[in-house]
Amino acid sequence: MTTPPVFPTNFPPNSAPDDETEWRLPPGPPHPLHRYVFKPWVRLGRPILLFEYLHKHFGNIATYRLFHTNIIFINDPEYVREILINQSSSFIKERTLKRMKILLGEGLITSDDPIHIRQRRIAAPAFHRQRIAAYGERIAASAAAQRDRWQDGQEIDIAAAMMELSLEIVARTLFDTEVTDDIRRINDDVNTIMGLYNFLVALPKLESYLHWPIPGVIRFRRSRARLNATVDRLIAEHKAEAALGGNDKGDLLSMLLTSKDEQADAEGQHTGMSDKQVRDEVLTIFLAGYETVANALTWTFYLLSQNPEIERKLHAELDAVLGTGNGGHRLPTLADHPNLRYTEQVFAESMRLYPPAWAMGRMSTKPVTLGPYRIPPGAHFFFSQYILQRSEEYFPDPLRFDPDRHTPENKAGRHKFAYFPFGGGSRQCIGESFAWMEGVFAIAALASRWSMTYLGDAPPVPQAKITLRPRDPLRMRLIARTADDARG
């Protein structure tokens, strides 16, 4: 590790220090990033390579520059706490996440305060713990339907299968429908935009070029228009059904349409979301609740295939909790959730090694002090769950798959921000409880009947886009568990 120097400064407009202030930046490469374009750790679309290089050569906090912008890479849980909690008022969303506004509008992921605070208040009832509990039966039934379609010895792409499962779950819980043509269109258009993500982020001032005839922009524009039209139609249908006296079927969209802000406006009214705001939240929930959990389940079943002892321990818990009678295992229920502790630990450890939300970012609006460093406004801060949660300082033997890292005792002895797959602070994922239940119930329903063998010649390569997904199809062979397996 190098001794932190006082770096040359590159001040954003109107932020030059006064005579009493000296900016002190963390260590890092001496030249702007574009000067290293031919280095193996600088690759478009592979930011994890850069983060790994910075952590290895400069420690848990480092600076690099992109043209005239200072970018601070953080890999220290206490500094993460400073940014997300203690000094959160000094930060807003950074450019990469703001760029997602062209897709998600002012949804919970992309909006800044005060819009974010109001939207979260209105959306909160839809994610209340009691409300989420009602979705457990739908989740288990969807997983069982997937499980029952599989056959012994069948080869599957587990990533595609988990996307299919997660799509069915989000259709049932968000829209109270099956996977209709509308839902498939949403899925296809989201996947198109996901494929364009690195291009959309890298293109400077994209918002100014959205009407230009650039091929990638044209594909994005068409997909976004179809997405908006499909979601707008689903919202209109829900509203029309409600106007005719239709019952609240308990789906998230119905809740978003009926929820009101608990705080009155200037006229004393408790108002809800506009149709556009509901659409933004629907797209946000669809992306966050579909893509992320599907990827987490994909990595979970890959890791289980590589760790047979852990898989056997998981099966033992499922056999004990869900029974092994002549009809096989029953489906998990809400009452089983507290007893599926090892199943939850398996899911947690999978998200440690392969966190679906693999990085977060903020931009400073005020001077920021982190330890010995004083950083000017306009700097961008990144921290990566993928890097931090694989760091030996916080997880000994970090690449080993060990669900026991997530026992209550081990969690209590660990810094809160050494493991934060759902973010933290006031912007912590509102759907975290839903994601935990979906993951645990899906694993329980599938793994109680099936084991899997990985068919690849090499470990799968993670691809860091909006979420962390496998770069290539992840082939598995299904092996049916027998009654003898269940009896041990």
Secondary structure per residue as TSV (DSSP state, phi and psi in degrees):
chain	resnum	aa	ss	phi	psi
A	1	M	-	360.0	146.2
A	2	T	-	-95.2	157.3
A	3	T	-	-76.0	127.9
A	4	P	-	-60.5	120.0
A	5	P	-	-90.8	168.2
A	6	V	-	-83.6	116.4
A	7	F	-	-82.6	152.9
A	8	P	-	-58.3	142.5
A	9	T	-	-100.1	148.1
A	10	N	-	-128.2	98.3
A	11	F	-	-86.8	134.7
A	12	P	-	-67.6	163.2
A	13	P	T	-53.9	140.3
A	14	N	T	62.0	25.0
A	15	S	-	-125.3	14.7
A	16	A	-	-60.1	139.5
A	17	P	-	-71.8	155.5
A	18	D	-	-82.8	-175.4
A	19	D	T	-65.2	-20.0
A	20	E	T	-95.8	1.2
A	21	T	-	-117.0	136.3
A	22	E	-	-129.4	118.0
A	23	W	-	-70.5	137.5
A	24	R	B	-131.3	108.8
A	25	L	-	-95.5	152.6
A	26	P	-	-64.1	166.9
A	27	P	-	-69.8	165.3
A	28	G	-	171.2	-177.9
A	29	P	-	-57.5	140.1
A	30	P	S	-74.7	-17.9
A	31	H	S	-114.2	158.2
A	32	P	-	-58.8	155.1
A	33	L	G	-60.4	-32.5
A	34	H	G	-65.8	-18.2
A	35	R	G	-73.6	-12.6
A	36	Y	G	-109.8	23.1
A	37	V	T	-59.3	-24.7
A	38	F	T	-97.1	5.0
A	39	K	S	-78.3	148.2
A	40	P	T	-66.9	-17.1
A	41	W	T	-93.6	5.3
A	42	V	-	-120.1	102.7
A	43	R	-	-138.3	127.3
A	44	L	T	-58.9	129.0
A	45	G	T	84.0	2.0
A	46	R	-	-130.4	62.3
A	47	P	H	-64.2	-23.2
A	48	I	H	-61.3	-34.1
A	49	L	H	-58.8	-43.5
A	50	L	H	-65.0	-44.9
A	51	F	H	-63.5	-39.7
A	52	E	H	-63.6	-40.6
A	53	Y	H	-64.0	-46.6
A	54	L	H	-61.6	-43.4
A	55	H	H	-63.7	-42.9
A	56	K	H	-66.3	-40.8
A	57	H	H	-98.0	-20.6
A	58	F	H	-128.0	-0.8
A	59	G	-	91.1	-156.0
A	60	N	S	-86.5	0.5
A	61	I	E	-149.5	130.2
A	62	A	E	-147.1	156.0
A	63	T	E	-116.3	135.7
A	64	Y	E	-133.7	161.5
A	65	R	E	-119.9	136.7
A	66	L	E	-113.2	101.5
A	67	F	T	56.9	-111.1
A	68	H	T	-107.9	17.9
A	69	T	E	-107.4	128.0
A	70	N	E	-80.2	130.0
A	71	I	E	-121.7	124.4
A	72	I	E	-105.2	120.6
A	73	F	E	-97.0	126.3
A	74	I	E	-112.5	131.4
A	75	N	-	-136.8	36.7
A	76	D	-	-126.0	121.4
A	77	P	H	-57.5	-36.0
A	78	E	H	-69.4	-37.2
A	79	Y	H	-67.7	-36.0
A	80	V	H	-61.7	-42.8
A	81	R	H	-59.5	-42.9
A	82	E	I	-56.9	-43.6
A	83	I	I	-73.1	-44.1
A	84	L	I	-84.0	-23.4
A	85	I	I	-125.5	-65.7
A	86	N	I	-66.1	-37.8
A	87	Q	T	-118.5	28.7
A	88	S	G	-61.0	-28.5
A	89	S	G	-68.2	-11.9
A	90	S	G	-92.3	6.4
A	91	F	E	-132.0	151.1
A	92	I	E	-130.0	175.5
A	93	K	E	-61.1	142.5
A	94	E	-	-87.6	175.1
A	95	R	H	-59.1	-40.9
A	96	T	H	-60.2	-44.3
A	97	L	H	-75.1	-36.1
A	98	K	H	-60.6	-32.2
A	99	R	T	-59.8	-28.1
A	100	M	T	-67.9	-10.9
A	101	K	H	-62.1	-25.5
A	102	I	H	-66.7	-17.7
A	103	L	H	-104.0	-49.6
A	104	L	H	-96.3	-2.4
A	105	G	T	59.4	-138.1
A	106	E	T	-99.6	50.1
A	107	G	-	-76.3	176.5
A	108	L	T	-62.1	-28.3
A	109	I	T	-74.4	-37.3
A	110	T	T	-103.1	-22.1
A	111	S	-	-76.8	152.1
A	112	D	-	-104.5	167.3
A	113	D	T	-69.4	148.7
A	114	P	T	-87.3	-6.1
A	115	I	H	-59.7	-43.6
A	116	H	H	-61.3	-41.8
A	117	I	H	-61.7	-45.4
A	118	R	H	-66.0	-46.0
A	119	Q	H	-60.1	-39.4
A	120	R	H	-67.0	-39.7
A	121	R	H	-60.6	-43.2
A	122	I	H	-70.5	-39.1
A	123	A	H	-77.7	-20.0
A	124	A	G	-53.3	-42.9
A	125	P	G	-59.7	-29.8
A	126	A	G	-68.6	-19.8
A	127	F	G	-114.7	17.3
A	128	H	-	-61.7	145.8
A	129	R	H	-55.8	-42.1
A	130	Q	H	-66.2	-35.5
A	131	R	H	-67.8	-43.7
A	132	I	H	-63.3	-36.0
A	133	A	H	-57.8	-31.1
A	134	A	T	-68.5	-16.7
A	135	Y	T	-84.6	-9.6
A	136	G	H	-57.8	-42.9
A	137	E	H	-62.9	-40.0
A	138	R	H	-65.6	-40.6
A	139	I	H	-63.2	-48.6
A	140	A	H	-62.9	-39.7
A	141	A	H	-65.9	-39.2
A	142	S	H	-65.1	-42.3
A	143	A	H	-65.1	-38.2
A	144	A	H	-65.0	-39.1
A	145	A	H	-63.0	-40.3
A	146	Q	H	-64.0	-46.2
A	147	R	H	-59.1	-40.6
A	148	D	H	-75.6	-15.7
A	149	R	H	-83.0	-16.1
A	150	W	-	-79.3	156.5
A	151	Q	-	-130.0	148.8
A	152	D	T	-59.7	131.4
A	153	G	T	84.1	-5.8
A	154	Q	-	-66.5	142.1
A	155	E	E	-99.6	130.1
A	156	I	E	-132.9	158.3
A	157	D	E	-90.9	105.8
A	158	I	H	-64.4	-30.1
A	159	A	H	-64.5	-45.8
A	160	A	H	-65.0	-38.8
A	161	A	H	-65.3	-40.0
A	162	M	H	-72.5	-30.9
A	163	M	H	-64.2	-42.5
A	164	E	H	-62.5	-44.5
A	165	L	H	-63.3	-47.7
A	166	S	H	-65.0	-34.6
A	167	L	H	-63.5	-41.6
A	168	E	H	-64.7	-39.9
A	169	I	H	-65.4	-44.5
A	170	V	H	-68.5	-32.5
A	171	A	H	-63.9	-42.7
A	172	R	H	-72.1	-40.1
A	173	T	H	-87.3	-30.6
A	174	L	H	-88.5	-41.3
A	175	F	H	-114.5	-6.3
A	176	D	S	54.5	53.3
A	177	T	S	-148.1	168.2
A	178	E	-	-80.7	-178.1
A	179	V	S	-79.3	88.5
A	180	T	-	-85.6	178.0
A	181	D	H	-60.2	-36.2
A	182	D	H	-60.1	-45.2
A	183	I	H	-66.1	-40.0
A	184	R	H	-64.2	-37.2
A	185	R	H	-64.7	-41.9
A	186	I	H	-59.1	-46.4
A	187	N	H	-60.2	-46.5
A	188	D	H	-62.4	-42.3
A	189	D	H	-72.0	-36.1
A	190	V	H	-62.7	-42.4
A	191	N	H	-64.3	-37.6
A	192	T	H	-59.9	-46.5
A	193	I	H	-68.1	-37.3
A	194	M	H	-59.3	-40.0
A	195	G	H	-65.5	-22.9
A	196	L	T	-96.4	3.5
A	197	Y	H	-57.1	-51.4
A	198	N	H	-62.1	-37.9
A	199	F	H	-63.4	-44.6
A	200	L	H	-65.1	-37.9
A	201	V	H	-72.3	-38.8
A	202	A	H	-76.0	-27.1
A	203	L	S	-72.2	115.3
A	204	P	T	-62.3	140.8
A	205	K	T	50.9	43.7
A	206	L	G	-55.9	-36.4
A	207	E	G	-56.4	-28.5
A	208	S	G	-78.5	-14.5
A	209	Y	G	-111.4	11.5
A	210	L	T	-65.2	-17.1
A	211	H	T	-104.2	5.6
A	212	W	S	-82.0	153.4
A	213	P	-	-83.3	50.9
A	214	I	-	-86.4	128.6
A	215	P	H	-50.6	-48.6
A	216	G	H	-64.4	-37.8
A	217	V	H	-68.6	-37.0
A	218	I	H	-62.0	-45.6
A	219	R	H	-62.4	-42.1
A	220	F	H	-61.7	-47.5
A	221	R	H	-60.4	-42.5
A	222	R	H	-66.8	-42.8
A	223	S	H	-65.4	-41.2
A	224	R	H	-64.5	-40.9
A	225	A	H	-62.6	-41.7
A	226	R	H	-66.3	-41.2
A	227	L	H	-58.8	-50.6
A	228	N	H	-59.9	-42.6
A	229	A	H	-64.8	-41.7
A	230	T	H	-66.7	-46.8
A	231	V	H	-67.3	-40.1
A	232	D	H	-59.2	-38.4
A	233	R	H	-67.6	-41.6
A	234	L	H	-63.8	-38.0
A	235	I	H	-64.9	-44.5
A	236	A	H	-62.5	-39.5
A	237	E	H	-65.7	-41.3
A	238	H	H	-63.0	-42.8
A	239	K	H	-66.4	-39.8
A	240	A	H	-65.2	-41.1
A	241	E	H	-64.1	-40.6
A	242	A	H	-65.7	-37.2
A	243	A	H	-65.7	-26.8
A	244	L	T	-87.7	7.4
A	245	G	T	91.6	17.7
A	246	G	-	-65.1	146.5
A	247	N	-	-77.1	150.6
A	248	D	-	-68.5	115.1
A	249	K	-	-86.6	3.8
A	250	G	-	86.8	8.1
A	251	D	-	-83.7	161.7
A	252	L	H	-64.6	-36.9
A	253	L	H	-62.8	-42.7
A	254	S	H	-59.7	-40.8
A	255	M	H	-64.9	-41.7
A	256	L	H	-63.7	-35.1
A	257	L	H	-73.5	-27.3
A	258	T	H	-102.3	-15.8
A	259	S	-	-69.8	144.0
A	260	K	-	-119.7	153.9
A	261	D	-	-68.7	126.7
A	262	E	S	-67.1	-20.3
A	263	Q	S	-98.0	130.8
A	264	A	-	-73.0	150.9
A	265	D	-	-82.6	-170.5
A	266	A	T	-62.7	-23.9
A	267	E	T	-96.6	9.5
A	268	G	S	79.6	14.5
A	269	Q	-	-98.6	143.9
A	270	H	-	-98.6	96.5
A	271	T	-	-97.0	160.5
A	272	G	-	-104.8	-159.8
A	273	M	-	-86.6	147.8
A	274	S	-	-71.3	166.5
A	275	D	H	-59.9	-37.3
A	276	K	H	-65.7	-41.5
A	277	Q	H	-64.6	-39.3
A	278	V	H	-62.5	-43.2
A	279	R	H	-60.1	-43.9
A	280	D	H	-59.7	-41.7
A	281	E	H	-71.5	-35.7
A	282	V	H	-61.7	-45.7
A	283	L	H	-64.3	-38.4
A	284	T	H	-64.3	-46.8
A	285	I	H	-64.5	-39.5
A	286	F	H	-60.4	-49.1
A	287	L	I	-66.2	-49.1
A	288	A	I	-68.9	-34.7
A	289	G	I	-91.2	-10.6
A	290	Y	I	-107.0	-59.9
A	291	E	I	-64.8	-43.9
A	292	T	H	-67.5	-49.3
A	293	V	H	-67.5	-38.0
A	294	A	H	-59.5	-43.4
A	295	N	H	-67.4	-40.2
A	296	A	H	-61.2	-41.1
A	297	L	H	-67.8	-38.5
A	298	T	H	-57.7	-50.6
A	299	W	H	-65.6	-33.5
A	300	T	H	-61.0	-47.8
A	301	F	H	-72.1	-28.2
A	302	Y	H	-65.4	-47.7
A	303	L	H	-64.0	-38.1
A	304	L	H	-62.8	-36.4
A	305	S	H	-66.7	-22.4
A	306	Q	H	-96.1	-4.8
A	307	N	-	-135.6	77.6
A	308	P	H	-61.8	-33.0
A	309	E	H	-64.9	-41.1
A	310	I	H	-67.5	-39.4
A	311	E	H	-61.4	-41.4
A	312	R	H	-62.9	-39.4
A	313	K	H	-66.4	-39.0
A	314	L	H	-61.8	-47.5
A	315	H	H	-59.8	-38.2
A	316	A	H	-61.7	-41.6
A	317	E	H	-65.4	-43.9
A	318	L	H	-63.5	-39.8
A	319	D	H	-62.7	-41.1
A	320	A	H	-70.8	-39.8
A	321	V	H	-83.4	-40.9
A	322	L	H	-100.7	-2.4
A	323	G	-	79.3	161.7
A	324	T	-	-138.7	43.9
A	325	G	B	-72.5	-173.1
A	326	N	T	-60.2	-28.9
A	327	G	T	-84.9	6.0
A	328	G	B	81.0	-164.8
A	329	H	-	-76.4	138.0
A	330	R	-	-79.0	168.6
A	331	L	-	-78.2	149.4
A	332	P	-	-68.2	147.3
A	333	T	-	-122.3	173.4
A	334	L	G	-59.4	-34.9
A	335	A	G	-66.2	-23.9
A	336	D	G	-80.2	-20.6
A	337	H	G	-53.3	-46.0
A	338	P	G	-64.2	-21.4
A	339	N	G	-91.8	-4.0
A	340	L	-	-98.3	50.6
A	341	R	H	-69.3	-43.3
A	342	Y	H	-68.7	-35.1
A	343	T	H	-58.3	-44.0
A	344	E	H	-65.5	-37.9
A	345	Q	H	-64.6	-37.7
A	346	V	H	-61.2	-46.1
A	347	F	H	-63.3	-41.2
A	348	A	H	-63.4	-43.4
A	349	E	H	-68.9	-34.2
A	350	S	H	-60.5	-42.6
A	351	M	H	-74.7	-17.0
A	352	R	H	-69.5	-48.0
A	353	L	H	-77.6	-34.7
A	354	Y	S	-132.4	70.6
A	355	P	-	-68.6	125.2
A	356	P	S	-56.9	-45.4
A	357	A	S	-88.8	94.8
A	358	W	-	-88.2	-10.9
A	359	A	-	-159.3	157.2
A	360	M	E	-135.9	159.2
A	361	G	E	-146.7	154.2
A	362	R	E	-142.6	161.2
A	363	M	E	-123.7	135.3
A	364	S	E	-80.3	138.8
A	365	T	S	-107.8	-7.0
A	366	K	S	-137.8	166.0
A	367	P	-	-59.3	140.6
A	368	V	E	-125.0	133.6
A	369	T	E	-110.2	123.6
A	370	L	E	-127.7	107.5
A	371	G	T	56.3	-127.4
A	372	P	T	-81.7	0.5
A	373	Y	E	-102.2	142.2
A	374	R	E	-124.3	120.3
A	375	I	E	-120.1	133.9
A	376	P	-	-74.7	163.5
A	377	P	T	-60.5	154.6
A	378	G	T	88.3	-3.7
A	379	A	-	-78.2	149.0
A	380	H	E	-102.7	138.9
A	381	F	E	-120.4	128.6
A	382	F	E	-122.8	141.9
A	383	F	E	-140.1	141.4
A	384	S	-	-117.2	118.6
A	385	Q	H	-58.5	-35.6
A	386	Y	H	-60.5	-43.7
A	387	I	H	-76.3	-48.6
A	388	L	H	-64.4	-41.6
A	389	Q	T	-76.7	-5.1
A	390	R	T	-109.9	15.4
A	391	S	-	-89.1	133.2
A	392	E	T	-65.9	-25.8
A	393	E	T	-58.4	-30.7
A	394	Y	T	-113.0	-19.3
A	395	F	S	-139.3	93.7
A	396	P	S	-54.1	144.0
A	397	D	S	50.1	60.1
A	398	P	T	-64.9	-25.3
A	399	L	T	-86.6	-3.3
A	400	R	S	-78.9	132.9
A	401	F	-	-81.0	108.0
A	402	D	-	-139.3	93.6
A	403	P	G	-60.1	-21.3
A	404	D	G	-68.8	-8.2
A	405	R	G	-62.7	-16.7
A	406	H	G	-112.7	23.1
A	407	T	S	-67.8	157.2
A	408	P	H	-54.1	-38.3
A	409	E	H	-66.2	-44.6
A	410	N	H	-69.6	-35.5
A	411	K	H	-65.6	-38.6
A	412	A	H	-65.3	-28.2
A	413	G	T	-91.1	8.7
A	414	R	S	-116.2	144.0
A	415	H	-	-59.1	137.4
A	416	K	G	-54.8	-36.2
A	417	F	G	-99.6	19.8
A	418	A	G	-83.3	-20.0
A	419	Y	S	-141.8	109.3
A	420	F	-	-148.7	65.7
A	421	P	T	-64.5	-16.9
A	422	F	T	-111.2	21.2
A	423	G	-	77.5	-162.0
A	424	G	-	-168.8	172.7
A	425	G	G	75.9	-159.1
A	426	S	G	-66.5	-15.2
A	427	R	G	-107.3	17.1
A	428	Q	S	-57.4	143.2
A	429	C	-	-50.7	122.6
A	430	I	T	-69.4	-22.4
A	431	G	T	-98.2	20.3
A	432	E	H	-59.5	-46.1
A	433	S	H	-61.1	-39.3
A	434	F	H	-61.8	-45.1
A	435	A	H	-63.6	-41.0
A	436	W	H	-62.4	-44.7
A	437	M	H	-66.2	-42.6
A	438	E	H	-60.0	-46.1
A	439	G	H	-63.1	-47.0
A	440	V	H	-65.6	-45.4
A	441	F	H	-67.5	-37.6
A	442	A	H	-67.1	-44.1
A	443	I	H	-60.7	-45.9
A	444	A	H	-61.7	-45.0
A	445	A	H	-67.2	-39.9
A	446	L	H	-80.6	-47.4
A	447	A	H	-73.6	-19.3
A	448	S	T	-65.6	-24.8
A	449	R	T	-112.2	-24.4
A	450	W	E	-126.3	142.3
A	451	S	E	-112.2	163.2
A	452	M	E	-138.0	146.6
A	453	T	E	-116.9	126.6
A	454	Y	E	-74.3	133.2
A	455	L	-	-104.8	1.7
A	456	G	-	-76.2	156.1
A	457	D	S	-84.6	-18.5
A	458	A	S	-141.9	159.4
A	459	P	-	-57.6	145.3
A	460	P	-	-65.0	149.7
A	461	V	-	-99.0	121.1
A	462	P	E	-73.5	143.4
A	463	Q	E	-118.4	118.8
A	464	A	E	-91.2	98.9
A	465	K	S	-115.6	-136.0
A	466	I	S	-61.1	-37.9
A	467	T	S	-125.2	170.6
A	468	L	E	-94.0	105.4
A	469	R	E	-120.4	158.9
A	470	P	E	-65.5	140.0
A	471	R	S	-67.5	-36.0
A	472	D	S	-122.2	164.9
A	473	P	-	-53.4	141.9
A	474	L	-	-112.9	95.8
A	475	R	E	-81.9	133.0
A	476	M	E	-131.9	149.5
A	477	R	E	-107.0	130.0
A	478	L	E	-82.5	135.9
A	479	I	E	-125.9	116.0
A	480	A	E	-70.7	133.9
A	481	R	-	-79.1	138.1
A	482	T	-	-101.0	172.1
A	483	A	H	-61.6	-34.0
A	484	D	H	-65.9	-38.5
A	485	D	H	-58.6	-45.3
A	486	A	H	-64.6	-34.5
A	487	R	H	-78.8	-8.4
A	488	G	-	83.2	360.0
